[in-house]
Amino acid sequence: MFWPLLFSAALLTGAALFLSGPTLSYRHDNGLSERRRLPENMGPGVAIFDYNADGHMDIAFPTALFRNDGNLKFTDVSAEAGLRKDLFGLGVTTADYDNDGHPDLLVTGWGTPLLYRNLGNGRFAPTPLAAPGLWTVSVFFDADNDGLLDLFLGHFAAYDPAAEPACKYNGVFHYCHPLSYPAHPSRLYRNRGQGRFEDISATSGIGAALGKVFGAVATDINSDGLLDLFVANDSVANFLFLNRGNLRFDEIGLDSGVAYSADGNPRSGMGVDAADYDGDGREDLFVANFNRERFSIYRNLDGLNFSDQAGPTGIGPATQMYSGWGLKFFDRDHDGDEDLLVVNGHPDDRIETLSQTLTHKEPTLYFENDRGKFTVSRLGANLPARGLALGDLNNDGHLDFVIATNGEAPVVYLGTPHPANHWLGLSHPALVPGAIVRWSAGGVIRQKRINSHGSYLSSHDPRLVLGLGKDTEAEWVEIQSKWRATKLKADRYHAF
């Protein structure tokens, strides 16, 4: 197969950043209607995970599963795996919620969310999880440090298709603004073990916050050993749920500076992620917004207070005219710092009849991190992008990514080597959300916190790829000060 090169106006090395990858025999059905109903423009997400433990990362969408047979060949195994198609699927998340060693699936959408237990024989058994609704993001994380993955289940607005507003311009239907729909609470479920979940939304404080949730990521903002939740809302304030212990959360978004724009207005938050982009040891937050709102990169000042650095970092000017969805921090060039990938697309497929400056399909943006400042590159053709998942589909250490598009086929891109830098891959049971990984290469010590999910309705390869720069060996690697290995060779995966 010939993979044409994708060139960028801002390449730093003169080489291609990514190659176009294999084609998947899947096309998202968004149920497009002349009325332009709310759920139609929201999905889908995508997940990268190894469901059959063969060492190759597979790809899942809300209603489809593709097995990686090696050599970048994928087979549609949706039917034999037991994936149902009777849910209007939006999001897909992977996690081993029952600790049996097999990664499971959670599919959200308009209807009843389905929790698919991986039976370990190539099949999944679905179980309804909650009452029908417009469920979007799901985040598995250990909220009480008991070794069991609890679950945040995000809900968008209260939605009744029988009461869908009629939003017309010049006699033509367009998608209604989210302000047309009332906010709705989300849910927090405690994992009781043996596949059982208990709804603790009321006692935890999560259920008291009315939102229109699109994105969420679990991270430890104040380094107290408890995972917190950053939640992006559309047209209402973002939430930052601070974990106080004993399965209780305080919503501190306003006090911390992440709830509103600088002028005090709610924005249209969609995709999110967390990472230490400036290397100061604290987890920073990122949220993609609607066009003309700019995206926000919130620098963590002291564990509880944040400052939006969209302007100084270069993120703001580069994103002013785009609507962002899936996104992920990752070290593309293996130099040890956090670069960023964001996919975009205007939610209204008829926007070009109303605007001369906005388009339905928008570019994928790659941001190269240079000591906390970002240089942007545009990748490939414009897309109606939604979900984004990163992972190593061919096990070469250079992270690939899958873009899930609204109403169209997904797009796969393959990572390319940096001409001078090296990498080290890790697979270890201790790589759980909240864990801190530290490593030394060439006498330089770096660290990275493992966060849970992020992006938009999507889930990533659970393995970790560390950048070593020009060094061909890591002097040592440790996870949460509980596991340590020395003299690990570069440019290969190490499984423990």
N, C-alpha and C positions, 0 to 999 in steps of 0.2 A: 504494500500500500504506500502511495506517495502522500506525504504530509507537507503541505506548503508552509513556508515560514511566515510568521506573523511579525511584522516590523513595527517599531514604535518611534515616535518623534523624539523621545527623550531617553533612548537607550544609552547606558553609561559604558557598556563594554563593546558595543558595535556588533554583538551577536544577537540572535533571536532569543527573546525571553521565553516563548512557549511555541510548541508545534501543535497544529490541529490534530486531534486524535480520532479514535474509531467512532463510527456511527452506530447508535443504538436504535433498534427497531421499536421505538416508542414515540408516541405523540400525545401531548397533554390535551385532554378533552375538558375544556373550561365551560361547556354547556352554554356557549354564547347565544344570547337571545336578543331579539330586537329591543326589548325593554331595558337591557343592560342592568342585570340584577347584581347586587353587592358581591356575593361569593365568587362570581365569574372571574373577576380580575385579581383575585388574591393569591392563587397558587401557581405552581406547586413547589414543594420542597424536594430535597434529594438527600440521600444518605450513602456514605461509603463505609463499608464494614465487611468483615470476613464471616459470613453466616455459617459456612460449612467447614471452617478450620482447615482449609487446604493451603493456607499461606498466600492466597491471592485475594485482593480486595474486591468485593462485589458492590453492585450499585442498586439501590432501591429508590423507587418513587412511591407515592401513596397507594397506587394500585398495581405496581409492577416490580418485579425483581429480576435482575440480570446477573447470572453467575459468570464470574471471571474464570475462563478456562486456561488462562495463561497466554502469553504472547499477544495480549490485548485483544483476545477473542472473547466475545460475550454472548451468552445464550439466555434467552427469555425463559425463565422457569417459574413465572408467576402462578400458573395454574397448578403445577405439581407441588409448589410450596404452600399453596392454600390461601393466597392473598385474595380477598374479596373485592368486588367492584361495585357493591351496592351502597358504599359511602361516597359522598362527594368529597373526595380526599383533598386535603390541603398540605398538611405537614407530615413529616416522617422522621422519627427519632430512634436511635439505637442505644441500647444499654442492657447489661446483664442484671435485670432487676431481681432475679431469684438466686443469683450466685451459683448457678449450676455449670458455669463455664461456657455457656452458649449465649451469644448476644441476641437479645429480643428486639422486637419492633413495636413502636407505638405510632398509630396513624390517627391524625386529627382531621377535622373538616366540618362541613355542614351536615349535622346528624349526630350519631353516637360515636365517640372515639373508641377505637379498637386497640386493645393490647394483645399483641401476637407473641405468645410464648414459643420460643425456639425449642423444638422437641429433640434436636440433635441428630435427626435423620433426614434433613433436607426439607422438613415440613414445619409449618407454624400453626398453632392453635389459637384462634382469635377469641377474646373475651371482651364484652362491652364494659366500658370503664365508668362512664358518667351519663347523665341524662342528655338527651339531644340538645344541641346548641350550635353556635358558630365558634368551635374550638380551633385555635390556631397553633401556638407554640407549646412545646412540652420540654421540660428540663428535668432530667434525673440528676439528683445530687443528694449527698448524705447530710441532711440538715441537723442531725443530732449526734453525729460521729459514733453511731452504733454498728457501722459496717454494712448497713442496708441502704439501698438507694431509695430515697423519698422522691416525690414527684410534684413539680409545679406544672399545672395545666392552665394555660392562658386562654382567655375567652375574649373575643372581639365584642362588638356592640350587641345589644339585644336586637335580634333580627327575626322578623316575621314576613315571609315572602308574600303573604296575603295583604300585608299593609305596606308593601314596598312603595316609597315615594316615587312620584313621576317627575323626573328631572329632565327637562327639555330645553334645548337652545335652538332657536329658529325652527321649531317644530320637530327636531330630531332628538331621540333619547340619548342621554349620556349617563355615565355612572354618577350617582349622587355623592356629594361630599360627605365624609364620615360624620360631620356635625348633624346630619339628618337623622342619625340613629342614636338612641340613648346608650350610655355607658353600662357596663355589666361587670359583676365580680368574677374573679378567677378562683382557682381552687389549689389547695395544698393537701397532698395525701401523704400520710405517714406509712412507711413500709413496715408491716407487722411480721414479715417473714412468711415463708411457705406460700408465696404468691398472693398474700392478702394486703390490701391497702385500706387505711382508715382516713376518712375525710376530716381534717383538722383545720379547715379554712377559718372557722369562727374563732377557735381558741388561739390560733397562731397569729391572728391579725391580718392575714393575707386576704381573707374574704371581705374585710371592711372597706377595701379600696376598690372603687368603681373605675374601670378603665376600658380601653379599646386596644387590647394587647396584640402586638405583632411580633415583637422580639424579646428574648430574655437570655441572660447568661448568669451562671452562678460562679462567683469568685469571692475571695476574701479581701475586702477593701482595706481593713484595718489590721490585718495580720494577727488576729486573736485566735486563729485556729477554727473559726466557725465560718461556714460558707454563707455569703450574702447573695441577694438577688437584685440585678439591675434589669428593669423592665421598660421597654419602649412602648409608648402609647401613641395612637393616631388621634390628633385633635384635642387631646386632654394631656395633662401633665404626666411626664415620665415618673416612674416609681423607683426608689432605691430602698429595698427592704433590708434593714440591718438586723442580723441574727443576734439576738440577745441571749441565746441559750435556752434550754428547756423547751425548744420548739415554739418560741415566741419571737415575733419580728416587729420592729418599729419602722414605719415608712418615713424616711428622712430626705426624700428627694428635694423638697423645697429648701430645707436647711443646708443641704450639702451642695446645692448649686447645679443640680442636673435635671431639675423638673421642667424648666422653661428656657426660652431663648434669653439673650442678654437684655432684651427690651420687655421681658415679662410675659411673653405670649407662649401658649402651648404650640408645639409643632407637630408634624406628622411623622413620628418616629416609626421606623420599620426594622431594619436589621441592626444588630448590636454585636459587640465583642468586648473583651477585656484583655489587656496585656500591659506589660511594663515597657512602653515604647521608648522612654527616655533613660532607662537603665538606672533608676534611683531606688529600685527595690520595692516600689509600690505599684499596685495594679491600677492602671488608667482605664478609662471607659470610652467607647466609641458608639455613636448612633448615627445611622443614615436617615435623612429626612426627605421631605418633598422638595420639588424644584423651587428655587428662589428662597429657600430657607437655610441653605448651607448645611453640611454635615457637621457634627460636633465631635471633637476629640478632647475629652475631659481629663486634664492632668490632675492626678491625685496629689494634693498638697501635703496632707498630714494624716491620711487614713479616714477622715470624715468630711473633708472639704475639697471641692474640685473647682478647677478653672478651665473654661473652654478656650483651647489654644488653636481653634480652627484657623484663625488669621496668621499667627506667627509660624505655624507649622507648614502652611501652604495648602492645607486640606480645604479650607473654606473657599478660596477663589476657584479652586479646581472643580468644586462640586456645586457651585451656585445654581446651575441650570439643569441639574439632574435630579431624578427620584431614585434613591438607593434602596436596595433590598438585601440580598445576601452579601456577606462580607466576612473576612477572616484575616487576622494577623498571622504571619508566618515568616520564616527566614528563607526567602527565595534564593538568595545568593550565598548562603552559608557563611556569612561574616559575623554571626552571633547577635545581630539585632533584629527587631521586629519590623518587617515590611508589611504591606497591607494590600489586599485585593478586594474590590467592591464591584458588584454587578448592578446595573441600573435599567430602568424602563418606566416610562410614564404609564400610570394605571388606566388612562382613558385611551382606548384604541382609536377614538375619533378626535383626539386633541388637535390634530393638524388642520381640522376644519375650523377651529376656534383661534389658533395661534400661529403666527408666522415664525416664532422663535423656538417652539417646543416640538419635539417629535415623540411618537409612541415608542419607537425603538431607540435605545441609547447605548453608548459605548461601555465596555468593561474597562475599569480603571485600575492600574497597578501603581502603587506608591512605594518608591524606593526610599528607605530610611537612611539618612546620613546625619547621625548625631542629633536626632530629634527633629530634623527638617526633612520634608518629603518632596521628592521629584516625581511628577506624574507621567505615566505613559498610557496611551490608549491602545487596547488590544483587539484585533480582529474586527468583525462586522458588528454593527449595532444590533441589539436584540431586545425583545420584550422580556427581560430577565426577571426572575424571582429568586428561587433558591440557589444556594451555592454550597458545595461540599468539596473539601480538599482531602487528598489522600494520594498514596503512592500506588498507582494502578499497575505498574510494571516493576516495582521493587528495585528501582535504580537509585533511590535516595533523593530524587528531584521531584518535589511534590507536584502532582497533577490536579486538575480540578474539573468538576462537572457543573454546568449551569443548567438549571431547570427553567424553561421558558413557558410563558403563559400562552396556551393555545397552540404551541408549536413543538418541534422536536428538541430534545436536549442537545447541548453542545459540550464536547469533551476537548480539553486542552492538556497537553503533556509538557511537564517541566523539562528544562534543558540544563546541562551542567554549567556551572561557573568556570571560566577557564583557569582559575588559580586556586579556588577554595575547595575545602573538603567537608565531609559530613559524617555523622555517626547516628545510626538508628537504634532505638531502644524499644523493646517489648518486655514489660515486666508487670506483675500483678499489683505492684505498689504505685503504678502510674494512675492514680485515682484523682478525681477532682479535689483540689485543695493542696495536693502534694507539691512540694518545692523540689525541683531538680537543680543541682549545682554541678558544674563541671569545669575542669581546668585544661586548657590547651595552650601550649606555648607560654605557660606561666600566667596567662590571663584567666581569671575566675569569672564565670558568668552564672546566672541563674534564671530559671523560668518556672512560673507557677502553672500547674495544670488546672484549667478552668473547664466548666461543663457547658457544652453546646455553644450557644451564640449563633451567628449568622442569621438566616431568616428561614424558619420552618425546616431546618436541615441539620445534618449530623455528619461529623468528620471521622476520618481514619483515626482509631484510638492510639496508634503508635506515635512515638515522638522522634523527630529528626532534629538533631543538634548541629549547629554550625561550628566548625573548628577553624575557620579561616584557612591560612596556608599550612597549618600543621597536619601531619598525617597520623596523629595519635592523640587521644585524650589521656593526660596523665592520670586522671581519676574522674569518676562520675559517682554522685551519691543522690539518693532519693530520700528526702525528708529525714536525713541523718539516721535512717534506719537500715539502709543498704548502701554498700559501697563496692565499686570495682575499680581496678587500676589497669593502666596500660592497655586501653581498648583501641584496636586498630580502626582507622578511618575507612570511609566509603564502603561500609557494610552494616547490616543489621545484627544486633546482639540480642538474642532472646534468652530470658532467664525465668 
